[in-house]
Amino acid sequence: MPGEQTSALAFLGKYLPRVHHMVDEFSRLQSSLPYEATQRTAEILRRMAESFESQKQGLSRSDTISYTAELDAIDTLLKMSAR
């Protein structure tokens, strides 16, 4: 659905470039970062993974609802044409 695609694209546009930059910088600086920064990076990445999963589940739920609505519409049309 267009609204969900817009929402997903906005989410990705907001977070994906920052996560990409953070991972690149972490990779470049990893050997010189203090332990706390490494731990914080791991925590941020864990939370981002949870956020991406939540977004994915929301889109899947919406797809299921849309599909069910289409099935209901077809079922109604079939019932009406059987009369």
PyMOL commands that place a pseudoatom at each C-alpha (Angstrom):
pseudoatom trace, name=CA, resn=MET, resi=1, chain=A, elem=C, hetatm=0, pos=[0.000, 0.000, 0.000]
pseudoatom trace, name=CA, resn=PRO, resi=2, chain=A, elem=C, hetatm=0, pos=[1.344, 3.454, -0.850]
pseudoatom trace, name=CA, resn=GLY, resi=3, chain=A, elem=C, hetatm=0, pos=[1.071, 4.877, 2.670]
pseudoatom trace, name=CA, resn=GLU, resi=4, chain=A, elem=C, hetatm=0, pos=[2.992, 1.989, 4.170]
pseudoatom trace, name=CA, resn=GLN, resi=5, chain=A, elem=C, hetatm=0, pos=[5.665, 2.227, 1.497]
pseudoatom trace, name=CA, resn=THR, resi=6, chain=A, elem=C, hetatm=0, pos=[6.043, 5.910, 2.264]
pseudoatom trace, name=CA, resn=SER, resi=7, chain=A, elem=C, hetatm=0, pos=[6.332, 5.132, 5.979]
pseudoatom trace, name=CA, resn=ALA, resi=8, chain=A, elem=C, hetatm=0, pos=[8.907, 2.397, 5.380]
pseudoatom trace, name=CA, resn=LEU, resi=9, chain=A, elem=C, hetatm=0, pos=[10.928, 4.601, 3.046]
pseudoatom trace, name=CA, resn=ALA, resi=10, chain=A, elem=C, hetatm=0, pos=[10.849, 7.451, 5.556]
pseudoatom trace, name=CA, resn=PHE, resi=11, chain=A, elem=C, hetatm=0, pos=[12.037, 5.084, 8.292]
pseudoatom trace, name=CA, resn=LEU, resi=12, chain=A, elem=C, hetatm=0, pos=[14.851, 3.730, 6.123]
pseudoatom trace, name=CA, resn=GLY, resi=13, chain=A, elem=C, hetatm=0, pos=[15.803, 7.189, 4.885]
pseudoatom trace, name=CA, resn=LYS, resi=14, chain=A, elem=C, hetatm=0, pos=[16.044, 8.439, 8.444]
pseudoatom trace, name=CA, resn=TYR, resi=15, chain=A, elem=C, hetatm=0, pos=[18.031, 5.606, 10.019]
pseudoatom trace, name=CA, resn=LEU, resi=16, chain=A, elem=C, hetatm=0, pos=[19.831, 3.587, 7.357]
pseudoatom trace, name=CA, resn=PRO, resi=17, chain=A, elem=C, hetatm=0, pos=[22.385, 6.253, 6.300]
pseudoatom trace, name=CA, resn=ARG, resi=18, chain=A, elem=C, hetatm=0, pos=[23.259, 6.947, 9.948]
pseudoatom trace, name=CA, resn=VAL, resi=19, chain=A, elem=C, hetatm=0, pos=[23.620, 3.262, 10.779]
pseudoatom trace, name=CA, resn=HIS, resi=20, chain=A, elem=C, hetatm=0, pos=[25.738, 2.757, 7.673]
pseudoatom trace, name=CA, resn=HIS, resi=21, chain=A, elem=C, hetatm=0, pos=[27.994, 5.670, 8.663]
pseudoatom trace, name=CA, resn=MET, resi=22, chain=A, elem=C, hetatm=0, pos=[28.242, 4.415, 12.254]
pseudoatom trace, name=CA, resn=VAL, resi=23, chain=A, elem=C, hetatm=0, pos=[29.246, 0.915, 11.122]
pseudoatom trace, name=CA, resn=ASP, resi=24, chain=A, elem=C, hetatm=0, pos=[31.825, 2.327, 8.692]
pseudoatom trace, name=CA, resn=GLU, resi=25, chain=A, elem=C, hetatm=0, pos=[33.322, 4.521, 11.403]
pseudoatom trace, name=CA, resn=PHE, resi=26, chain=A, elem=C, hetatm=0, pos=[33.289, 1.684, 13.929]
pseudoatom trace, name=CA, resn=SER, resi=27, chain=A, elem=C, hetatm=0, pos=[35.079, -0.547, 11.450]
pseudoatom trace, name=CA, resn=ARG, resi=28, chain=A, elem=C, hetatm=0, pos=[37.690, 2.137, 10.816]
pseudoatom trace, name=CA, resn=LEU, resi=29, chain=A, elem=C, hetatm=0, pos=[38.225, 3.061, 14.496]
pseudoatom trace, name=CA, resn=GLN, resi=30, chain=A, elem=C, hetatm=0, pos=[37.540, -0.256, 16.213]
pseudoatom trace, name=CA, resn=SER, resi=31, chain=A, elem=C, hetatm=0, pos=[41.069, -0.911, 17.406]
pseudoatom trace, name=CA, resn=SER, resi=32, chain=A, elem=C, hetatm=0, pos=[41.393, 2.541, 18.989]
pseudoatom trace, name=CA, resn=LEU, resi=33, chain=A, elem=C, hetatm=0, pos=[37.942, 2.861, 20.580]
pseudoatom trace, name=CA, resn=PRO, resi=34, chain=A, elem=C, hetatm=0, pos=[37.587, 2.521, 24.330]
pseudoatom trace, name=CA, resn=TYR, resi=35, chain=A, elem=C, hetatm=0, pos=[35.613, -0.445, 25.634]
pseudoatom trace, name=CA, resn=GLU, resi=36, chain=A, elem=C, hetatm=0, pos=[32.649, 1.783, 26.593]
pseudoatom trace, name=CA, resn=ALA, resi=37, chain=A, elem=C, hetatm=0, pos=[32.306, 3.076, 23.024]
pseudoatom trace, name=CA, resn=THR, resi=38, chain=A, elem=C, hetatm=0, pos=[32.403, -0.471, 21.682]
pseudoatom trace, name=CA, resn=GLN, resi=39, chain=A, elem=C, hetatm=0, pos=[29.704, -1.542, 24.132]
pseudoatom trace, name=CA, resn=ARG, resi=40, chain=A, elem=C, hetatm=0, pos=[27.566, 1.481, 23.305]
pseudoatom trace, name=CA, resn=THR, resi=41, chain=A, elem=C, hetatm=0, pos=[27.898, 0.746, 19.587]
pseudoatom trace, name=CA, resn=ALA, resi=42, chain=A, elem=C, hetatm=0, pos=[26.756, -2.834, 20.180]
pseudoatom trace, name=CA, resn=GLU, resi=43, chain=A, elem=C, hetatm=0, pos=[23.765, -1.583, 22.208]
pseudoatom trace, name=CA, resn=ILE, resi=44, chain=A, elem=C, hetatm=0, pos=[22.765, 0.946, 19.535]
pseudoatom trace, name=CA, resn=LEU, resi=45, chain=A, elem=C, hetatm=0, pos=[22.997, -1.704, 16.813]
pseudoatom trace, name=CA, resn=ARG, resi=46, chain=A, elem=C, hetatm=0, pos=[20.902, -4.116, 18.904]
pseudoatom trace, name=CA, resn=ARG, resi=47, chain=A, elem=C, hetatm=0, pos=[18.220, -1.460, 19.380]
pseudoatom trace, name=CA, resn=MET, resi=48, chain=A, elem=C, hetatm=0, pos=[18.293, -0.595, 15.685]
pseudoatom trace, name=CA, resn=ALA, resi=49, chain=A, elem=C, hetatm=0, pos=[17.830, -4.261, 14.786]
pseudoatom trace, name=CA, resn=GLU, resi=50, chain=A, elem=C, hetatm=0, pos=[14.796, -4.362, 17.103]
pseudoatom trace, name=CA, resn=SER, resi=51, chain=A, elem=C, hetatm=0, pos=[13.420, -1.214, 15.500]
pseudoatom trace, name=CA, resn=PHE, resi=52, chain=A, elem=C, hetatm=0, pos=[13.875, -2.593, 11.987]
pseudoatom trace, name=CA, resn=GLU, resi=53, chain=A, elem=C, hetatm=0, pos=[12.180, -5.842, 13.033]
pseudoatom trace, name=CA, resn=SER, resi=54, chain=A, elem=C, hetatm=0, pos=[9.272, -3.911, 14.532]
pseudoatom trace, name=CA, resn=GLN, resi=55, chain=A, elem=C, hetatm=0, pos=[8.886, -1.921, 11.315]
pseudoatom trace, name=CA, resn=LYS, resi=56, chain=A, elem=C, hetatm=0, pos=[8.946, -5.137, 9.286]
pseudoatom trace, name=CA, resn=GLN, resi=57, chain=A, elem=C, hetatm=0, pos=[6.300, -6.745, 11.492]
pseudoatom trace, name=CA, resn=GLY, resi=58, chain=A, elem=C, hetatm=0, pos=[4.070, -3.695, 11.150]
pseudoatom trace, name=CA, resn=LEU, resi=59, chain=A, elem=C, hetatm=0, pos=[4.298, -3.899, 7.369]
pseudoatom trace, name=CA, resn=SER, resi=60, chain=A, elem=C, hetatm=0, pos=[3.581, -7.643, 7.449]
pseudoatom trace, name=CA, resn=ARG, resi=61, chain=A, elem=C, hetatm=0, pos=[0.484, -7.092, 9.616]
pseudoatom trace, name=CA, resn=SER, resi=62, chain=A, elem=C, hetatm=0, pos=[-0.740, -4.451, 7.221]
pseudoatom trace, name=CA, resn=ASP, resi=63, chain=A, elem=C, hetatm=0, pos=[-0.169, -6.748, 4.237]
pseudoatom trace, name=CA, resn=THR, resi=64, chain=A, elem=C, hetatm=0, pos=[-2.157, -9.495, 5.980]
pseudoatom trace, name=CA, resn=ILE, resi=65, chain=A, elem=C, hetatm=0, pos=[-5.028, -7.117, 6.727]
pseudoatom trace, name=CA, resn=SER, resi=66, chain=A, elem=C, hetatm=0, pos=[-5.073, -5.931, 3.101]
pseudoatom trace, name=CA, resn=TYR, resi=67, chain=A, elem=C, hetatm=0, pos=[-5.036, -9.502, 1.818]
pseudoatom trace, name=CA, resn=THR, resi=68, chain=A, elem=C, hetatm=0, pos=[-7.870, -10.514, 4.134]
pseudoatom trace, name=CA, resn=ALA, resi=69, chain=A, elem=C, hetatm=0, pos=[-9.905, -7.513, 2.982]
pseudoatom trace, name=CA, resn=GLU, resi=70, chain=A, elem=C, hetatm=0, pos=[-9.402, -8.566, -0.637]
pseudoatom trace, name=CA, resn=LEU, resi=71, chain=A, elem=C, hetatm=0, pos=[-10.532, -12.102, 0.178]
pseudoatom trace, name=CA, resn=ASP, resi=72, chain=A, elem=C, hetatm=0, pos=[-13.633, -10.735, 1.888]
pseudoatom trace, name=CA, resn=ALA, resi=73, chain=A, elem=C, hetatm=0, pos=[-14.452, -8.559, -1.128]
pseudoatom trace, name=CA, resn=ILE, resi=74, chain=A, elem=C, hetatm=0, pos=[-14.103, -11.472, -3.548]
pseudoatom trace, name=CA, resn=ASP, resi=75, chain=A, elem=C, hetatm=0, pos=[-16.188, -13.673, -1.261]
pseudoatom trace, name=CA, resn=THR, resi=76, chain=A, elem=C, hetatm=0, pos=[-18.920, -11.024, -1.134]
pseudoatom trace, name=CA, resn=LEU, resi=77, chain=A, elem=C, hetatm=0, pos=[-18.901, -10.674, -4.934]
pseudoatom trace, name=CA, resn=LEU, resi=78, chain=A, elem=C, hetatm=0, pos=[-19.183, -14.440, -5.354]
pseudoatom trace, name=CA, resn=LYS, resi=79, chain=A, elem=C, hetatm=0, pos=[-22.095, -14.590, -2.913]
pseudoatom trace, name=CA, resn=MET, resi=80, chain=A, elem=C, hetatm=0, pos=[-23.863, -11.755, -4.717]
pseudoatom trace, name=CA, resn=SER, resi=81, chain=A, elem=C, hetatm=0, pos=[-23.431, -13.365, -8.145]
pseudoatom trace, name=CA, resn=ALA, resi=82, chain=A, elem=C, hetatm=0, pos=[-24.800, -16.685, -6.835]
pseudoatom trace, name=CA, resn=ARG, resi=83, chain=A, elem=C, hetatm=0, pos=[-28.181, -15.075, -6.087]
for i in range(1, 83): cmd.bond("trace and resi %d" % i, "trace and resi %d" % (i + 1))
show_as sticks, trace
zoom trace
